[in-house]
Every structure is written in structure tokens, then in C-alpha cells.
Amino acid sequence: MIKGISILCGISTLLSFGCHSGERRGGDKSAEGKPAEMPGNISFMFPPSGYAHDHRQQLIQQCLDGIRHDLPIIKLHEFTDTFTIRFLESRQEMKEYSGIPASGVTMLEPQKIIYLLANDREPGAPIDHELMHMILQAEWGYPDRASLWMNEGLAAFSQNICNGYNDEQIYRYLAASRMLLRMDSMVNQFYQEPEMIAYHQAAYIVEYLLRKYGVEKFRDLWQRGFYNFKDIYGISFASVEAEIKTTAEQDYPEPPNIDWKTFSVGCY
């Protein structure tokens, strides 16, 4: 259930993953200086003209559908926090508001807001991804520093598609190609690793942990940190990682034929 919402009115062309922090600039009004539309607990803000303005009904519906899609993944029945979703026209404008020229940015301070890029060149805002960041951090709090990979992995898994492949298929390719990152690198320097490897590797690990061991252990690991994995799961991560690789091999005996040079540019 999404409380108090009434309707008023894909993945970006090159997907820039992640929940980024940055200084927020500007006020709480739409680009044309009018107060934001307020359907219940979510404010939607649109530019006065252009792609996002012309498609605002569709974008609002995609956001509402995104919340309904994300909640069951972490076994939540509702999300009632008040927050704002603001659609922007360009990566330059995104950088001005968030400090990062990404296609989507989620911030909890000084207010809860998601910035999403939508224009005729990059029409598919990463809605499910950024909504998952908002829901997770509002409900569970910020992850332990050793669990940042889980934050990005779960947001990536909420989309579970990139260039026609799901996260398990991509993981299978990475494993077969000996491209998987060491887990200590994922834990300690996630944002310094190659984005298209780190995010999809994390996404399938997250999918496996949720499917086999459930949300409660996952949330405990989120809050306590990766180095408590064995205490929480009763098994070493190395053993679970072996299970993950074996499962991907069984599900996809032949690795997908991915052209990594093209694939690594981003999700289209």
C-alpha cells in the first residue's frame, strides 16, 4: 500500500548507477516558480516545458508503479514517508542540484528528495533504482560502511535488466571471464571499482542472499556490516560465494555471449 497517493495530471539511455551525495541548491518550487504538485505523501516537480513536462502523467505513474515493485523485494507492505521527486532536463542541471551529473540521485538531507533526469535524448529515468535507495535508507537507515555494496546491489537488482541480460546472466559472464571482483574490494572500495562489474556483481549476490536466506538476515548484515557475515548467516561468505557461482553455472550452463566493450559503456 502506498498511503495518500492520487495520480494528478525505463533505465536512462546511458545508465549512471547509484545513490550519490552532494550539496542541494535551489528552493522547493518547480522550475516555473509554482509550488510542487502534492499527491499525498509524494511531491512531484516538473520543468515548465519539455519532455518531462509533456510526459508527467506517465512519469508519475512509473514512480507509483516503481514503489509497488520495490516494496515486495524487501517484504514491506507500505511506504508512507513524505519525499519529493524532481525531474530535471539535463545532466548539467542535475550537477547544479546534486553535485553529480548522473541520471538519478537520491538524497535524505536536508530533505528527502530524488532527482531524476528525463529528456528526449535520455527518456528512461532510473526510477526503480532511485526509489529503492529512498525506501531502504528511510526504513533501514544508512548501511554500515562495510555494507555500501549492498545498498547499490539492491538498487541495481530492483531493475535486474541491462542490455537485455538479467543480473544472474551478467554474473555468469563475469565469472566465466574471470572478471569478478574480490569481495574485500567490493566491501572496502566499491566506488573505486569498475561500475558495470561492481553493480551487477553486487546485484546478483543480493538476489541470492534474499532468495535463499531472507530479508531479516540481509537487513541485519546491512546494519551490522559485512564483517559480521558468518555470525549472522552461520556460514562463511566464501562458502556462500561458491554456492552463488555454482547456481549461476547450473542456471546458465553456457555463459551469455556479451560483447563487453560495448556492454561496459552502460545500460541502454
LUMMI-207532 format. One record per residue (C-alpha): residue number from 1; residue in three letters; x, y, z. Coordinates in steps of 0.5 Angstrom, whole numbers, plus 2048, in hexadecimal, padded with zeros to 3 digits. Layout:
<NUM, 'ALA', <X, Y, Z>>
...
REM end
This chain:
<1, 'MET', <800, 800, 800>>
<2, 'ILE', <802, 807, 7FE>>
<3, 'LYS', <7FF, 80C, 803>>
<4, 'GLY', <7FB, 812, 801>>
<5, 'ILE', <7FD, 812, 7F9>>
<6, 'SER', <7F9, 814, 7F4>>
<7, 'ILE', <7FB, 815, 7ED>>
<8, 'LEU', <7FB, 81C, 7EA>>
<9, 'CYS', <7FC, 81E, 7E4>>
<10, 'GLY', <81A, 805, 7DB>>
<11, 'ILE', <822, 806, 7DD>>
<12, 'SER', <825, 80C, 7DA>>
<13, 'THR', <828, 80C, 7D3>>
<14, 'LEU', <82F, 80B, 7D7>>
<15, 'LEU', <82D, 809, 7DE>>
<16, 'SER', <831, 80C, 7E4>>
<17, 'PHE', <830, 808, 7EA>>
<18, 'GLY', <830, 80A, 7F1>>
<19, 'CYS', <82E, 80E, 7F7>>
<20, 'HIS', <832, 814, 7F7>>
<21, 'SER', <833, 819, 7FC>>
<22, 'GLY', <834, 821, 7FA>>
<23, 'GLU', <832, 828, 7FC>>
<24, 'ARG', <82B, 829, 7FA>>
<25, 'ARG', <82A, 830, 7F7>>
<26, 'GLY', <823, 834, 7F6>>
<27, 'GLY', <81D, 834, 7F9>>
<28, 'ASP', <817, 830, 7FA>>
<29, 'LYS', <813, 832, 7F4>>
<30, 'SER', <812, 830, 7ED>>
<31, 'ALA', <816, 833, 7E7>>
<32, 'GLU', <811, 837, 7E5>>
<33, 'GLY', <810, 83A, 7ED>>
<34, 'LYS', <80A, 837, 7EF>>
<35, 'PRO', <809, 832, 7F5>>
<36, 'ALA', <80A, 82B, 7F3>>
<37, 'GLU', <804, 826, 7F2>>
<38, 'MET', <803, 822, 7F8>>
<39, 'PRO', <7FF, 81C, 7F7>>
<40, 'GLY', <7FF, 819, 7FE>>
<41, 'ASN', <806, 818, 801>>
<42, 'ILE', <80A, 819, 7FB>>
<43, 'SER', <80B, 820, 7F8>>
<44, 'PHE', <80D, 81F, 7F0>>
<45, 'MET', <810, 825, 7ED>>
<46, 'PHE', <811, 826, 7E5>>
<47, 'PRO', <814, 82B, 7E1>>
<48, 'PRO', <80F, 830, 7DE>>
<49, 'SER', <810, 82D, 7D7>>
<50, 'GLY', <814, 828, 7D3>>
<51, 'TYR', <814, 820, 7D3>>
<52, 'ALA', <813, 81F, 7DB>>
<53, 'HIS', <80D, 824, 7DB>>
<54, 'ASP', <80A, 821, 7D5>>
<55, 'HIS', <80A, 81A, 7D8>>
<56, 'ARG', <809, 81C, 7DF>>
<57, 'GLN', <803, 817, 7E0>>
<58, 'GLN', <807, 812, 7DD>>
<59, 'LEU', <80D, 813, 7E2>>
<60, 'ILE', <808, 814, 7E8>>
<61, 'GLN', <805, 80D, 7E6>>
<62, 'GLN', <80C, 80A, 7E5>>
<63, 'CYS', <80E, 80D, 7EC>>
<64, 'LEU', <808, 80A, 7EF>>
<65, 'ASP', <809, 803, 7EC>>
<66, 'GLY', <810, 803, 7EE>>
<67, 'ILE', <80F, 804, 7F5>>
<68, 'ARG', <80A, 7FE, 7F5>>
<69, 'HIS', <80F, 7FA, 7F1>>
<70, 'ASP', <815, 7FB, 7F6>>
<71, 'LEU', <811, 7FA, 7FD>>
<72, 'PRO', <810, 7F3, 7FC>>
<73, 'ILE', <817, 7F2, 7FB>>
<74, 'ILE', <819, 7F3, 802>>
<75, 'LYS', <812, 7F1, 804>>
<76, 'LEU', <80F, 7F8, 806>>
<77, 'HIS', <807, 7F9, 806>>
<78, 'GLU', <807, 800, 805>>
<79, 'PHE', <80C, 806, 805>>
<80, 'THR', <809, 80D, 808>>
<81, 'ASP', <80F, 811, 809>>
<82, 'THR', <80E, 818, 806>>
<83, 'PHE', <813, 81A, 800>>
<84, 'THR', <814, 81E, 7F9>>
<85, 'ILE', <815, 81B, 7F2>>
<86, 'ARG', <818, 820, 7EE>>
<87, 'PHE', <819, 81F, 7E6>>
<88, 'LEU', <81F, 823, 7E3>>
<89, 'GLU', <820, 825, 7DC>>
<90, 'SER', <828, 824, 7DB>>
<91, 'ARG', <82E, 821, 7DF>>
<92, 'GLN', <830, 828, 7E0>>
<93, 'GLU', <82A, 82A, 7E4>>
<94, 'MET', <82B, 823, 7E8>>
<95, 'LYS', <832, 825, 7E9>>
<96, 'GLU', <830, 82C, 7EC>>
<97, 'TYR', <82B, 829, 7F0>>
<98, 'SER', <82E, 823, 7F3>>
<99, 'GLY', <836, 824, 7F1>>
<100, 'ILE', <836, 81E, 7ED>>
<101, 'PRO', <834, 81E, 7E5>>
<102, 'ALA', <830, 817, 7E6>>
<103, 'SER', <82A, 814, 7E3>>
<104, 'GLY', <827, 814, 7EA>>
<105, 'VAL', <829, 816, 7F1>>
<106, 'THR', <825, 814, 7F8>>
<107, 'MET', <827, 819, 7FE>>
<108, 'LEU', <824, 819, 805>>
<109, 'GLU', <827, 81F, 808>>
<110, 'PRO', <825, 825, 808>>
<111, 'GLN', <81E, 822, 806>>
<112, 'LYS', <81C, 81B, 803>>
<113, 'ILE', <81D, 81C, 7FB>>
<114, 'ILE', <81E, 818, 7F5>>
<115, 'TYR', <821, 81C, 7EF>>
<116, 'LEU', <81F, 818, 7E8>>
<117, 'LEU', <822, 81A, 7E1>>
<118, 'ALA', <81D, 81A, 7DC>>
<119, 'ASN', <81D, 81D, 7D5>>
<120, 'ASP', <81C, 81B, 7CD>>
<121, 'ARG', <823, 818, 7CD>>
<122, 'GLU', <823, 814, 7D4>>
<123, 'PRO', <81C, 813, 7D5>>
<124, 'GLY', <81C, 80D, 7D9>>
<125, 'ALA', <81E, 80F, 7E0>>
<126, 'PRO', <821, 80A, 7E5>>
<127, 'ILE', <81A, 80A, 7E9>>
<128, 'ASP', <81A, 804, 7ED>>
<129, 'HIS', <821, 804, 7EF>>
<130, 'GLU', <821, 80B, 7F2>>
<131, 'LEU', <81A, 809, 7F5>>
<132, 'MET', <81E, 803, 7F8>>
<133, 'HIS', <823, 808, 7FB>>
<134, 'MET', <81E, 80C, 7FE>>
<135, 'ILE', <81A, 807, 801>>
<136, 'LEU', <820, 803, 804>>
<137, 'GLN', <823, 809, 807>>
<138, 'ALA', <81D, 80C, 80A>>
<139, 'GLU', <81B, 805, 80D>>
<140, 'TRP', <821, 802, 80F>>
<141, 'GLY', <826, 808, 810>>
<142, 'TYR', <82C, 808, 80D>>
<143, 'PRO', <830, 802, 80C>>
<144, 'ASP', <836, 800, 80F>>
<145, 'ARG', <83D, 803, 80C>>
<146, 'ALA', <83E, 7FB, 80A>>
<147, 'SER', <837, 7FB, 807>>
<148, 'LEU', <837, 800, 802>>
<149, 'TRP', <838, 7FB, 7FC>>
<150, 'MET', <831, 7F8, 7FF>>
<151, 'ASN', <82E, 7FF, 7FE>>
<152, 'GLU', <830, 7FF, 7F7>>
<153, 'GLY', <82F, 7F8, 7F5>>
<154, 'LEU', <828, 7F8, 7F8>>
<155, 'ALA', <826, 7FE, 7F4>>
<156, 'ALA', <829, 7FB, 7EE>>
<157, 'PHE', <825, 7F5, 7EF>>
<158, 'SER', <81F, 7F9, 7EF>>
<159, 'GLN', <820, 7FA, 7E8>>
<160, 'ASN', <823, 7F3, 7E6>>
<161, 'ILE', <824, 7F4, 7DF>>
<162, 'CYS', <82A, 7F7, 7DB>>
<163, 'ASN', <82A, 7F7, 7D3>>
<164, 'GLY', <826, 7F1, 7D3>>
<165, 'TYR', <829, 7ED, 7D9>>
<166, 'ASN', <827, 7EC, 7E0>>
<167, 'ASP', <82C, 7EC, 7E6>>
<168, 'GLU', <82D, 7E5, 7E6>>
<169, 'GLN', <82F, 7E4, 7DF>>
<170, 'ILE', <834, 7EA, 7E0>>
<171, 'TYR', <837, 7E7, 7E6>>
<172, 'ARG', <837, 7E0, 7E2>>
<173, 'TYR', <83B, 7E4, 7DC>>
<174, 'LEU', <840, 7E8, 7E1>>
<175, 'ALA', <841, 7E1, 7E5>>
<176, 'ALA', <843, 7DD, 7DE>>
<177, 'SER', <847, 7E3, 7DC>>
<178, 'ARG', <84B, 7E4, 7E3>>
<179, 'MET', <849, 7EB, 7E4>>
<180, 'LEU', <845, 7EA, 7EA>>
<181, 'LEU', <848, 7EF, 7F0>>
<182, 'ARG', <84B, 7EC, 7F6>>
<183, 'MET', <846, 7ED, 7FC>>
<184, 'ASP', <84B, 7F1, 800>>
<185, 'SER', <84B, 7F6, 7FA>>
<186, 'MET', <843, 7F7, 7FA>>
<187, 'VAL', <843, 7F8, 801>>
<188, 'ASN', <849, 7FD, 802>>
<189, 'GLN', <849, 801, 7FC>>
<190, 'PHE', <842, 7FF, 7F8>>
<191, 'TYR', <842, 806, 7F5>>
<192, 'GLN', <849, 806, 7F2>>
<193, 'GLU', <848, 7FF, 7EE>>
<194, 'PRO', <845, 7FF, 7E7>>
<195, 'GLU', <83E, 801, 7E8>>
<196, 'MET', <83B, 7FC, 7E3>>
<197, 'ILE', <83E, 7F6, 7E6>>
<198, 'ALA', <83D, 7F8, 7ED>>
<199, 'TYR', <836, 7FA, 7ED>>
<200, 'HIS', <834, 7F4, 7E9>>
<201, 'GLN', <838, 7EF, 7EE>>
<202, 'ALA', <835, 7F2, 7F4>>
<203, 'ALA', <82E, 7F2, 7F1>>
<204, 'TYR', <82F, 7EA, 7F0>>
<205, 'ILE', <832, 7E9, 7F7>>
<206, 'VAL', <82C, 7ED, 7FA>>
<207, 'GLU', <827, 7E9, 7F6>>
<208, 'TYR', <82A, 7E2, 7F8>>
<209, 'LEU', <82A, 7E4, 7FF>>
<210, 'LEU', <823, 7E7, 7FF>>
<211, 'ARG', <820, 7E1, 7FC>>
<212, 'LYS', <824, 7DC, 800>>
<213, 'TYR', <825, 7DF, 807>>
<214, 'GLY', <81F, 7E4, 807>>
<215, 'VAL', <81E, 7EB, 809>>
<216, 'GLU', <820, 7EB, 810>>
<217, 'LYS', <827, 7E9, 810>>
<218, 'PHE', <828, 7ED, 80A>>
<219, 'ARG', <826, 7F3, 80E>>
<220, 'ASP', <82A, 7F1, 814>>
<221, 'LEU', <830, 7F1, 80F>>
<222, 'TRP', <82E, 7F8, 80C>>
<223, 'GLN', <82E, 7FB, 813>>
<224, 'ARG', <834, 7F7, 817>>
<225, 'GLY', <839, 7F7, 811>>
<226, 'PHE', <83C, 7F1, 80C>>
<227, 'TYR', <841, 7EF, 811>>
<228, 'ASN', <83B, 7EC, 815>>
<229, 'PHE', <839, 7E8, 810>>
<230, 'LYS', <83B, 7E1, 813>>
<231, 'ASP', <838, 7E3, 81A>>
<232, 'ILE', <831, 7E5, 816>>
<233, 'TYR', <831, 7DF, 811>>
<234, 'GLY', <834, 7DA, 815>>
<235, 'ILE', <839, 7D8, 80E>>
<236, 'SER', <83F, 7DC, 80C>>
<237, 'PHE', <83E, 7E0, 806>>
<238, 'ALA', <843, 7DC, 802>>
<239, 'SER', <83E, 7D6, 802>>
<240, 'VAL', <838, 7DA, 800>>
<241, 'GLU', <83C, 7DD, 7FA>>
<242, 'ALA', <83E, 7D6, 7F8>>
<243, 'GLU', <836, 7D5, 7F8>>
<244, 'ILE', <835, 7DB, 7F4>>
<245, 'LYS', <83A, 7D9, 7EF>>
<246, 'THR', <837, 7D2, 7EE>>
<247, 'THR', <830, 7D4, 7EE>>
<248, 'ALA', <831, 7D9, 7E8>>
<249, 'GLU', <835, 7D4, 7E5>>
<250, 'GLN', <82F, 7CF, 7E5>>
<251, 'ASP', <82A, 7D4, 7E3>>
<252, 'TYR', <82E, 7D6, 7DD>>
<253, 'PRO', <833, 7D1, 7DB>>
<254, 'GLU', <835, 7D5, 7D5>>
<255, 'PRO', <837, 7DC, 7D7>>
<256, 'PRO', <834, 7E1, 7D3>>
<257, 'ASN', <838, 7E4, 7CD>>
<258, 'ILE', <839, 7EB, 7D0>>
<259, 'ASP', <83D, 7F0, 7CC>>
<260, 'TRP', <840, 7F3, 7D2>>
<261, 'LYS', <843, 7F9, 7CE>>
<262, 'THR', <83C, 7FB, 7CC>>
<263, 'PHE', <839, 7F9, 7D2>>
<264, 'SER', <83D, 7FC, 7D7>>
<265, 'VAL', <83B, 803, 7D4>>
<266, 'GLY', <835, 803, 7D8>>
<267, 'CYS', <82D, 800, 7D8>>
<268, 'TYR', <829, 802, 7D2>>
REM end
